[in-house]
């Protein structure tokens, strides 16, 4: 089942359960069939341009998680969402809401697109779950944000300089997440963003970020590419691990130390990153801190295998 996959990915899959070992190679079939010897280094999904990002979350440490390319990298970016929707139908995954699809497809046809679409998978004792990520073209961000908020019944994003950059759609529940590029973000901004049912979730979120950064008194969360995502009963702040924690292997050391201080289970992350040396400058991708109902913020780490 794993024939044709790069050795590092095959090695990582040995630590995953049977459903992830079945689904991920299947989703990658268009990549494996793509022409050219650079097909494993042609993606914008990860800093190393690898078409798969593994991830571990302290919210569900035993869940097998990944995001992946699932259409051919040879196609133009503007056609990838339409191609991805056709592929979802072929492999038996349900389509997103038709009105949201029409909005995003129209934006992709009429505006410049950089990467198009990706698919995320989650596999554990609760079953197989998938989330479609669709790019929001930069030149369409304002009208698309307004219409997405109307369709999902959400309030407009309260930071006026932020721009919607992608939409995540749970293919099982239909829940929609909005991801905004913010740039500069302060703790005061978090108070504006936090849904009422999470208050005072912004405090545990800010404390977790400060602890990761080693800056207990910081009012501004640093990084040139800070992103905020809003979902029902959740608020997340993301940034490239390189900008928050430095290059490999320092990022791994600091993440494991943070987990030890707060009692988080990152054993899956430790195992997945132990098999191959962290010799690259930026193997880690996006680092996300999420506030949900409860006293603690959760950490999600994305990284190349």
ChimeraX attribute file (.defattr): number of C-alpha atoms within 10 A of each C-alpha:
attribute: neighborCount
match mode: 1-to-1
recipient: residues
	/A:1	11
	/A:2	15
	/A:3	9
	/A:4	12
	/A:5	16
	/A:6	12
	/A:7	12
	/A:8	12
	/A:9	16
	/A:10	17
	/A:11	16
	/A:12	17
	/A:13	21
	/A:14	12
	/A:15	14
	/A:16	18
	/A:17	14
	/A:18	13
	/A:19	14
	/A:20	22
	/A:21	19
	/A:22	13
	/A:23	14
	/A:24	21
	/A:25	21
	/A:26	15
	/A:27	19
	/A:28	19
	/A:29	16
	/A:30	18
	/A:31	22
	/A:32	19
	/A:33	13
	/A:34	16
	/A:35	12
	/A:36	10
	/A:37	8
	/A:38	11
	/A:39	19
	/A:40	18
	/A:41	14
	/A:42	17
	/A:43	19
	/A:44	15
	/A:45	19
	/A:46	23
	/A:47	19
	/A:48	20
	/A:49	16
	/A:50	21
	/A:51	22
	/A:52	26
	/A:53	26
	/A:54	24
	/A:55	25
	/A:56	24
	/A:57	23
	/A:58	22
	/A:59	16
	/A:60	14
	/A:61	17
	/A:62	18
	/A:63	22
	/A:64	24
	/A:65	22
	/A:66	21
	/A:67	23
	/A:68	22
	/A:69	27
	/A:70	25
	/A:71	25
	/A:72	19
	/A:73	22
	/A:74	15
	/A:75	11
	/A:76	12
	/A:77	16
	/A:78	22
	/A:79	16
	/A:80	25
	/A:81	24
	/A:82	17
	/A:83	16
	/A:84	21
	/A:85	18
	/A:86	13
	/A:87	16
	/A:88	19
	/A:89	11
	/A:90	10
	/A:91	10
	/A:92	8
	/A:93	14
	/A:94	15
	/A:95	17
	/A:96	20
	/A:97	14
	/A:98	9
	/A:99	11
	/A:100	18
	/A:101	16
	/A:102	11
	/A:103	13
	/A:104	22
	/A:105	19
	/A:106	11
	/A:107	22
	/A:108	24
	/A:109	14
	/A:110	12
	/A:111	14
	/A:112	16
	/A:113	20
	/A:114	15
	/A:115	21
	/A:116	25
	/A:117	28
	/A:118	22
	/A:119	21
	/A:120	22
	/A:121	20
	/A:122	18
	/A:123	21
	/A:124	17
	/A:125	7
	/A:126	8
	/A:127	9
	/A:128	14
	/A:129	16
	/A:130	20
	/A:131	23
	/A:132	22
	/A:133	22
	/A:134	23
	/A:135	24
	/A:136	30
	/A:137	24
	/A:138	17
	/A:139	14
	/A:140	18
	/A:141	18
	/A:142	14
	/A:143	11
	/A:144	21
	/A:145	21
	/A:146	15
	/A:147	14
	/A:148	21
	/A:149	15
	/A:150	12
	/A:151	13
	/A:152	13
	/A:153	9
	/A:154	15
	/A:155	9
	/A:156	13
	/A:157	19
	/A:158	10
	/A:159	14
	/A:160	8
	/A:161	11
	/A:162	19
	/A:163	23
	/A:164	26
	/A:165	22
	/A:166	23
	/A:167	23
	/A:168	22
	/A:169	23
	/A:170	18
	/A:171	18
	/A:172	14
	/A:173	11
	/A:174	15
	/A:175	15
	/A:176	25
	/A:177	21
	/A:178	21
	/A:179	24
	/A:180	25
	/A:181	20
	/A:182	20
	/A:183	17
	/A:184	16
	/A:185	21
	/A:186	13
	/A:187	17
	/A:188	12
	/A:189	15
	/A:190	21
	/A:191	15
	/A:192	13
	/A:193	19
	/A:194	20
	/A:195	19
	/A:196	11
	/A:197	12
	/A:198	16
	/A:199	15
	/A:200	17
	/A:201	24
	/A:202	25
	/A:203	18
	/A:204	20
	/A:205	25
	/A:206	25
	/A:207	18
	/A:208	22
	/A:209	24
	/A:210	18
	/A:211	17
	/A:212	19
	/A:213	18
	/A:214	14
	/A:215	12
	/A:216	13
	/A:217	9
	/A:218	16
	/A:219	14
	/A:220	14
	/A:221	20
	/A:222	18
	/A:223	18
	/A:224	14
	/A:225	15
	/A:226	22
	/A:227	24
	/A:228	26
	/A:229	22
	/A:230	21
	/A:231	16
	/A:232	12
	/A:233	13
	/A:234	17
	/A:235	23
	/A:236	24
	/A:237	26
	/A:238	24
	/A:239	23
	/A:240	22
	/A:241	24
	/A:242	20
	/A:243	17
	/A:244	20
	/A:245	21
	/A:246	17
	/A:247	18
	/A:248	18
	/A:249	18
	/A:250	13
	/A:251	21
	/A:252	21
	/A:253	12
	/A:254	17
	/A:255	19
	/A:256	16
	/A:257	14
	/A:258	19
	/A:259	16
	/A:260	12
	/A:261	9
	/A:262	11
	/A:263	10
	/A:264	18
	/A:265	18
	/A:266	21
	/A:267	15
	/A:268	19
	/A:269	22
	/A:270	15
	/A:271	12
	/A:272	21
	/A:273	19
	/A:274	11
	/A:275	12
	/A:276	12
	/A:277	9
	/A:278	17
	/A:279	10
	/A:280	11
	/A:281	14
	/A:282	20
	/A:283	23
	/A:284	30
	/A:285	21
	/A:286	23
	/A:287	22
	/A:288	22
	/A:289	23
	/A:290	27
	/A:291	26
	/A:292	23
	/A:293	13
	/A:294	11
	/A:295	13
	/A:296	18
	/A:297	23
	/A:298	20
	/A:299	26
	/A:300	20
	/A:301	23
	/A:302	24
	/A:303	24
	/A:304	23
	/A:305	22
